[in-house]
Amino acid sequence: MKELSIIQKTYDLVKYYVPIIERFPKVHKFTVGDRIINQLYDLLEGLIKAKYANKKLNHLINLNVQLDILRHQTRLLLDFQLIALKRYQYISQQIDAIGIELGGWIKKQRQKE
């Protein structure tokens, strides 16, 4: 079965992002790093659950909030100089692409209800 594009993009983001975070100094790895990793895994898990849910809209709205939190946490990494600007830009582009798809999915669900 072909996976939804948004799920594949999130999966790819997890694969890219987690190894970067795991190389952080301990003081950041176990604070903001762990929070971001948990946020990434929760987002992936939530998208998979939403795919199978009968009433998707509430799930999707909550995931949109999680994505916005992830966006801000990622910006903090740049401000704390824990990731290079190029990596930040790439990660931000991936998050934005996921956000665009998520927004489209939410819009489609609102039309159904």
C-alpha positions in Angstrom: 0.0 0.0 0.0 1.4 3.4 -1.0 1.8 5.7 2.0 0.2 9.1 2.2 2.7 11.8 1.1 2.4 13.7 4.4 3.3 10.6 6.3 6.3 9.9 4.1 7.5 13.5 4.4 7.2 13.3 8.2 9.0 9.9 8.3 11.8 11.4 6.2 12.0 14.5 8.5 12.4 12.1 11.5 15.2 10.2 9.7 17.0 13.4 9.0 16.4 15.3 12.2 16.9 12.8 15.0 20.6 12.0 14.2 21.3 15.7 14.3 19.7 16.1 17.7 21.5 13.1 19.1 24.9 14.8 18.5 23.9 17.8 20.7 25.8 18.5 23.9 24.2 16.7 26.9 22.8 19.9 28.3 20.7 20.5 25.2 20.2 16.9 24.0 18.2 16.0 27.2 16.2 19.2 27.2 15.1 20.7 24.0 16.5 17.8 22.0 14.3 15.2 23.7 11.3 17.5 23.4 11.8 17.8 19.7 12.4 14.1 19.2 9.2 13.3 21.1 7.3 15.9 19.1 8.5 14.4 15.8 7.5 10.9 16.8 4.2 12.1 18.2 3.5 13.9 14.9 4.3 10.8 12.8 2.2 8.6 15.1 -0.7 11.1 15.0 -0.7 11.3 11.2 -0.9 7.6 11.0 -3.8 7.5 13.5 -5.6 10.3 11.7 -5.3 8.3 8.4 -7.5 5.6 10.0 -9.8 7.8 12.1 -13.5 8.1 11.2 -13.6 11.7 12.4 -10.3 13.2 11.4 -10.8 16.9 11.9 -10.0 17.2 15.6 -6.9 14.9 15.2 -5.7 17.0 12.3 -6.2 20.3 14.2 -4.2 19.0 17.1 -1.5 17.8 14.8 -1.3 21.3 13.3 -0.7 22.7 16.7 2.1 20.2 17.3 3.6 21.1 14.0 3.6 24.8 15.0 5.3 23.9 18.3 7.9 21.9 16.3 8.5 25.0 14.1 9.2 27.2 17.1 11.4 24.6 18.8 13.5 24.3 15.6 13.9 28.1 15.5 15.2 27.9 19.1 17.9 25.5 17.9 19.1 28.1 15.4 18.9 30.9 18.0 20.9 28.7 20.5 23.4 28.1 17.6 22.9 24.3 17.9 22.2 23.8 14.2 23.7 25.5 11.2 21.6 27.9 9.1 21.6 25.6 6.1 20.2 22.7 8.2 17.7 25.0 9.8 16.5 26.2 6.3 16.2 22.6 5.1 14.3 21.4 8.2 12.0 24.5 8.0 11.2 23.8 4.3 10.3 20.2 5.3 8.1 21.4 8.1 6.4 23.9 5.8 5.8 21.2 3.2 4.2 19.0 5.9 2.2 22.1 7.1 0.9 22.8 3.6 -0.3 19.2 3.2 -1.8 19.2 6.7 -3.6 22.4 6.0 -5.1 20.9 2.8 -6.2 17.8 4.6 -7.9 20.0 7.3 -9.7 22.1 4.6 -10.9 18.9 2.9 -12.2 17.5 6.2 -14.0 20.8 7.0 -15.8 20.6 3.7 -17.0 17.1 4.6 -18.5 18.1 7.9 
